[in-house]
Amino acid sequence: MRKTIIIILLLLLAAPWARAQYLYKIAPPQAIYLPCDTTSLFIIGDVMMHSKQLEHDKEYFLRYIEPRMQKANFCIANLEFSLGGPPYTGYPAFSTPDDYPEYVARCGADIFLLANNHILDRGSTGLERTIKVYDKLADSLGIRYTGIGREPLMISRRGLRIALVNFTYGTNTGPGKAAPDVLRMRKEDIKHAIDGAKEAGADFIVALPHWGNEYVLKHSANQEFWAKWLVDQGCCAVVGAHPHVVQDSTHIKGVPVIYSMGNAVSNMSAENTRLELAVTLRFVRDQNTGESRMLEPELSFMWCTLPGKLTESYATIFVDEWLDRRDAWLTPSDYDNMLATLSRVKSITGIK
């Protein structure tokens, strides 16, 4: 009998539930999460001020995308106008009130791109005045700008250094002698900026060209030539503007190329000009190893609503936030226009 009892006890101890009671529990291994720092760049296209826009409340223009502008570590906007002073004018020679870029900065923009074809609309004197206004905004609101001169703009966060190189195919008037020059699409000048970024210890170099054919949904052979060259020079991403419409995007040797974001806010109403892209670039740095990498860009479609369509003013919105909200439109047919344009542009550009 005693032998039988011993055997039963041994069998009980061998059972899983018995082991659980009598053996020391070892905690299961925990997944190891390497601490990483993420730096985000939120980039929007052409911020414009046409004559009709001067007649409306600008406080609505970026209201609906302001939260994402504010959320990013760095928000970058192309300001396609000069600040030449009154009289204020729209296309073809822009001179915008000084409080407009201040408004864009209050919405969350940290960096202004100035290398575009309209920056010299009021000549060299207008450019000098424009830079003075931006210098004051740098002091009061901390904004920075680039595209003037041949040096890259270096931005950094927690030890991660990113260089921005902004340049344009040209300007609508000559550069002038007294004013600092706008960085143009000349290889020697752009290479100087890229080499300067490397010497300054940039972890990443982002090219921000103002280029391409207006109103065309496919990139040109010239854009592709330059994109390949920029990749060969060491740029980690190419994000373009100027055509006023969204263009196709691709990868060249693994480097993302967004040929055109289109507008951000404008009075344009021609086919496809109201659909836009916002581009988010994220850079991750491993705190343990110091290694860094760029994640795949996030492309977000936006739509610029004109007065009387969604609000009584201009208002740029994220398309995905307004799906199935047709009844919110003052003019519901504009909701239909948005979806039709989105479908058409996606089909032609291949952007999902």
C-alpha positions as CSV (number, residue, x, y, z in Angstrom):
1,M,0.0,0.0,0.0
2,R,2.8,2.4,0.9
3,K,4.5,1.7,-2.4
4,T,1.2,2.4,-4.2
5,I,0.8,5.8,-2.4
6,I,4.3,6.9,-3.3
7,I,3.7,6.0,-7.0
8,I,0.4,8.0,-7.0
9,L,2.2,11.0,-5.5
10,L,4.9,10.9,-8.1
11,L,2.3,10.8,-10.9
12,L,0.6,13.8,-9.4
13,L,3.8,15.8,-9.2
14,A,4.4,14.9,-12.9
15,A,1.1,16.4,-13.9
16,P,1.2,19.9,-15.4
17,W,-1.1,21.4,-12.8
18,A,0.9,19.8,-10.0
19,R,4.2,21.2,-11.5
20,A,2.6,24.6,-11.5
21,Q,1.9,24.4,-7.8
22,Y,5.2,22.8,-6.6
23,L,7.8,24.2,-9.1
24,Y,9.2,27.7,-9.1
25,K,7.5,29.7,-11.8
26,I,10.0,31.4,-14.2
27,A,8.5,34.5,-15.9
28,P,8.3,34.1,-19.7
29,P,10.8,36.1,-21.7
30,Q,9.7,39.6,-22.4
31,A,10.0,41.1,-25.9
32,I,12.9,43.6,-26.1
33,Y,11.9,46.9,-27.6
34,L,14.8,49.1,-28.6
35,P,14.2,52.7,-27.7
36,C,14.0,54.8,-30.8
37,D,13.6,58.5,-31.5
38,T,11.3,59.5,-34.4
39,T,11.6,62.8,-36.3
40,S,8.7,63.7,-38.6
41,L,8.6,66.2,-41.5
42,F,5.1,67.2,-42.8
43,I,5.4,68.8,-46.2
44,I,2.7,70.7,-48.1
45,G,2.8,72.2,-51.6
46,D,2.1,75.6,-53.0
47,V,0.6,78.0,-50.5
48,M,-0.8,80.8,-52.8
49,M,-2.7,84.0,-52.5
50,H,-4.7,84.8,-55.6
51,S,-6.6,88.0,-55.9
52,K,-9.9,86.3,-55.0
53,Q,-8.3,84.9,-51.8
54,L,-7.6,88.4,-50.6
55,E,-11.3,89.0,-50.3
56,H,-11.9,86.1,-47.9
57,D,-11.0,85.2,-44.3
58,K,-7.6,83.4,-44.4
59,E,-8.3,81.9,-40.9
60,Y,-10.2,79.2,-42.7
61,F,-7.6,78.3,-45.3
62,L,-5.6,75.8,-43.3
63,R,-7.8,75.3,-40.3
64,Y,-8.7,71.7,-41.0
65,I,-5.1,70.5,-41.6
66,E,-3.6,72.6,-38.8
67,P,-3.6,69.7,-36.3
68,R,-1.3,67.7,-38.4
69,M,0.8,70.7,-39.2
70,Q,1.2,71.2,-35.4
71,K,1.8,67.6,-34.7
72,A,4.9,67.2,-36.9
73,N,8.3,68.0,-35.5
74,F,8.9,70.1,-38.6
75,C,6.2,71.4,-41.0
76,I,7.4,72.6,-44.3
77,A,5.4,74.8,-46.8
78,N,6.2,76.3,-50.2
79,L,5.2,80.0,-50.1
80,E,4.7,80.9,-53.7
81,F,4.6,84.7,-53.5
82,S,6.6,87.7,-52.7
83,L,6.0,90.2,-49.9
84,G,6.6,93.3,-52.0
85,G,4.2,95.5,-50.0
86,P,1.0,97.2,-51.3
87,P,-0.7,97.3,-53.7
88,Y,-1.4,93.6,-53.0
89,T,-1.8,91.6,-56.1
90,G,-2.4,88.0,-57.2
91,Y,-1.4,86.2,-60.4
92,P,0.6,86.8,-62.5
93,A,2.8,89.0,-60.2
94,F,2.1,88.1,-56.6
95,S,2.5,90.5,-53.7
96,T,0.9,89.2,-50.6
97,P,0.1,90.9,-47.2
98,D,2.8,90.4,-44.6
99,D,0.3,88.8,-42.2
100,Y,-0.3,85.8,-44.5
101,P,3.0,84.0,-43.8
102,E,2.5,84.8,-40.1
103,Y,-0.8,83.0,-40.3
104,V,0.8,80.0,-42.0
105,A,3.4,79.9,-39.2
106,R,0.7,80.1,-36.5
107,C,-0.9,77.1,-38.1
108,G,2.2,75.2,-37.5
109,A,4.6,75.8,-40.4
110,D,8.2,75.9,-39.2
111,I,10.1,76.1,-42.5
112,F,9.3,78.2,-45.6
113,L,10.5,77.2,-49.1
114,L,11.3,80.3,-51.1
115,A,13.0,78.9,-54.2
116,N,10.1,79.1,-56.7
117,N,9.2,81.0,-59.8
118,H,7.1,83.7,-58.1
119,I,9.6,84.7,-55.4
120,L,10.9,87.6,-57.6
121,D,7.6,88.8,-58.8
122,R,8.4,92.2,-57.3
123,G,12.0,92.1,-58.5
124,S,15.1,92.2,-56.3
125,T,13.7,95.0,-54.1
126,G,10.6,92.8,-53.4
127,L,12.9,89.9,-52.5
128,E,14.9,92.0,-50.1
129,R,11.7,93.1,-48.4
130,T,10.4,89.5,-48.4
131,I,13.5,88.3,-46.6
132,K,13.3,91.2,-44.0
133,V,9.7,90.1,-43.2
134,Y,10.8,86.5,-42.8
135,D,13.7,87.5,-40.6
136,K,11.3,89.2,-38.3
137,L,9.1,86.1,-38.2
138,A,12.2,84.1,-37.4
139,D,12.8,86.3,-34.3
140,S,9.1,86.4,-33.2
141,L,7.8,82.9,-34.2
142,G,11.0,80.9,-34.8
143,I,10.4,80.1,-38.4
144,R,13.2,79.3,-40.8
145,Y,13.4,79.6,-44.6
146,T,15.5,78.1,-47.3
147,G,16.1,78.4,-51.1
148,I,18.1,81.6,-50.9
149,G,21.8,81.2,-51.5
150,R,23.7,78.0,-52.0
151,E,23.8,76.6,-48.5
152,P,21.4,73.9,-47.3
153,L,19.1,74.4,-44.3
154,M,20.2,72.1,-41.5
155,I,17.6,71.1,-39.0
156,S,18.2,68.7,-36.0
157,R,16.3,67.0,-33.3
158,R,17.9,64.9,-30.5
159,G,21.1,64.5,-32.4
160,L,19.5,63.6,-35.8
161,R,20.6,66.0,-38.5
162,I,18.5,66.5,-41.7
163,A,19.5,68.8,-44.6
164,L,16.9,70.5,-46.8
165,V,18.0,71.6,-50.3
166,N,15.3,73.7,-52.0
167,F,15.8,75.0,-55.6
168,T,13.8,76.1,-58.6
169,Y,13.9,75.7,-62.4
170,G,13.8,79.5,-62.6
171,T,12.1,82.7,-61.7
172,N,9.7,84.8,-63.6
173,T,12.1,87.8,-63.5
174,G,15.9,88.0,-63.4
175,P,17.8,87.6,-60.1
176,G,18.8,91.2,-59.8
177,K,22.3,92.4,-58.6
178,A,21.6,93.7,-55.1
179,A,19.4,90.9,-53.8
180,P,20.7,87.5,-52.7
181,D,20.2,84.9,-55.3
182,V,17.6,82.2,-55.4
183,L,19.0,78.7,-55.6
184,R,18.4,77.6,-59.2
185,M,18.5,74.2,-61.0
186,R,22.2,74.3,-61.8
187,K,24.2,71.3,-61.0
188,E,27.2,73.1,-59.6
189,D,25.1,75.1,-57.2
190,I,23.0,72.2,-56.0
191,K,26.0,69.9,-55.7
192,H,27.6,72.7,-53.6
193,A,24.6,72.6,-51.3
194,I,24.5,68.8,-51.1
195,D,28.3,68.6,-50.4
196,G,27.9,71.3,-47.7
197,A,25.2,69.1,-46.1
198,K,27.5,66.1,-46.0
199,E,30.4,68.2,-44.6
200,A,28.0,69.5,-41.9
201,G,27.3,65.9,-40.8
202,A,23.8,65.5,-42.2
203,D,22.3,62.1,-41.5
204,F,19.8,62.6,-44.3
205,I,19.5,65.0,-47.3
206,V,16.0,65.9,-48.6
207,A,15.7,67.5,-52.0
208,L,12.8,69.9,-52.5
209,P,12.8,71.0,-56.1
210,H,10.4,73.4,-57.8
211,W,10.2,71.9,-61.3
212,G,8.1,70.1,-63.9
213,N,5.3,70.9,-66.4
214,E,2.3,72.6,-65.1
215,Y,-1.1,70.8,-65.0
216,V,0.4,67.5,-66.2
217,L,-0.2,64.4,-64.1
218,K,2.9,62.6,-65.2
219,H,6.5,63.6,-64.6
220,S,8.7,64.8,-67.5
221,A,11.9,63.3,-68.8
222,N,13.8,66.3,-67.3
223,Q,12.3,65.7,-63.9
224,E,13.4,62.0,-64.1
225,F,16.9,63.0,-65.2
226,W,17.2,65.3,-62.2
227,A,15.7,62.9,-59.8
228,K,18.2,60.2,-60.8
229,W,21.0,62.7,-60.4
230,L,19.8,63.8,-57.0
231,V,19.7,60.2,-55.8
232,D,23.2,59.6,-57.1
233,Q,24.4,62.6,-55.1
234,G,23.1,61.0,-51.9
235,C,19.6,62.5,-51.3
236,C,17.3,60.2,-49.3
237,A,14.1,61.6,-50.7
238,V,12.9,63.9,-53.4
239,V,9.7,65.9,-52.9
240,G,8.7,68.3,-55.6
241,A,6.2,71.1,-56.3
242,H,5.2,73.6,-59.0
243,P,2.9,71.7,-61.5
244,H,-0.2,72.7,-59.4
245,V,-1.4,69.1,-59.7
246,V,-0.4,65.8,-58.1
247,Q,2.0,63.8,-60.2
248,D,3.1,60.2,-60.1
249,S,5.5,58.9,-57.5
250,T,8.2,56.2,-57.7
251,H,11.4,54.9,-56.2
252,I,14.8,55.3,-57.8
253,K,17.4,52.9,-56.3
254,G,15.2,52.6,-53.3
255,V,14.8,56.4,-52.8
256,P,11.2,57.7,-52.8
257,V,10.5,60.4,-55.4
258,I,7.3,62.4,-55.2
259,Y,7.4,64.4,-58.4
260,S,4.7,66.9,-57.4
261,M,2.5,67.5,-54.4
262,G,0.3,70.0,-56.2
263,N,-1.1,73.0,-54.4
264,A,-1.9,73.4,-50.7
265,V,-4.3,76.3,-50.9
266,S,-5.2,78.5,-54.0
267,N,-8.0,79.9,-56.1
268,M,-7.3,77.4,-58.9
269,S,-10.3,75.5,-60.3
270,A,-8.9,73.9,-63.5
271,E,-9.2,70.2,-63.7
272,N,-7.1,68.3,-61.1
273,T,-5.7,71.5,-59.5
274,R,-7.8,71.2,-56.3
275,L,-6.6,67.7,-55.4
276,E,-3.3,67.8,-53.5
277,L,-0.8,65.7,-51.5
278,A,0.7,66.2,-48.1
279,V,3.9,64.2,-47.6
280,T,5.1,62.9,-44.2
281,L,8.7,61.7,-43.9
282,R,9.7,59.9,-40.7
283,F,13.3,59.3,-39.6
284,V,14.0,56.8,-36.8
285,R,17.2,56.8,-34.7
286,D,18.0,53.8,-32.4
287,Q,19.2,55.2,-29.0
288,N,21.3,52.1,-28.3
289,T,23.2,51.8,-31.6
290,G,22.9,55.3,-33.0
291,E,21.8,53.9,-36.3
292,S,19.1,55.8,-38.2
293,R,16.8,55.1,-41.1
294,M,14.0,56.7,-43.0
295,L,10.6,55.0,-43.1
296,E,8.5,54.8,-46.2
297,P,6.8,58.2,-46.9
298,E,3.1,58.6,-46.0
299,L,1.1,60.3,-48.8
300,S,-2.2,62.0,-47.8
301,F,-4.6,63.4,-50.3
302,M,-6.1,66.8,-49.6
303,W,-8.8,68.9,-51.4
304,C,-8.9,72.7,-51.5
305,T,-12.6,73.8,-51.2
306,L,-13.5,77.1,-52.7
307,P,-15.9,79.7,-51.1
308,G,-19.4,78.5,-50.9
309,K,-18.5,74.8,-51.4
310,L,-17.8,73.6,-47.8
311,T,-17.4,76.9,-46.0
312,E,-17.9,80.5,-47.0
313,S,-14.1,80.8,-47.4
314,Y,-11.3,78.7,-48.8
315,A,-10.5,75.6,-46.8
316,T,-8.1,72.7,-47.4
317,I,-9.2,69.4,-46.0
318,F,-7.9,65.8,-45.8
319,V,-10.0,63.7,-48.2
320,D,-10.1,60.7,-45.8
321,E,-11.5,62.8,-43.0
322,W,-14.5,63.9,-45.1
323,L,-15.5,60.7,-46.8
324,D,-19.2,59.8,-46.3
325,R,-19.9,63.4,-45.2
326,R,-21.6,64.7,-48.3
327,D,-24.3,66.3,-46.3
328,A,-21.7,68.6,-44.6
329,W,-21.1,70.5,-47.9
330,L,-22.8,73.7,-48.6
331,T,-22.6,72.6,-52.3
332,P,-22.9,68.8,-52.2
333,S,-21.9,68.5,-55.9
334,D,-18.4,69.6,-54.9
335,Y,-18.1,66.5,-52.7
336,D,-18.9,64.5,-55.9
337,N,-16.3,66.5,-57.7
338,M,-13.7,65.7,-55.1
339,L,-14.3,61.9,-55.3
340,A,-14.3,62.0,-59.1
341,T,-11.0,63.9,-59.2
342,L,-9.5,61.5,-56.6
343,S,-10.5,58.5,-58.7
344,R,-9.1,60.1,-61.9
345,V,-5.8,61.2,-60.4
346,K,-5.2,57.9,-58.7
347,S,-5.9,56.0,-61.9
348,I,-3.4,58.1,-63.9
349,T,-0.7,58.6,-61.3
350,G,-0.8,55.1,-59.8
351,I,-0.8,56.5,-56.3
352,K,-2.9,54.4,-54.0
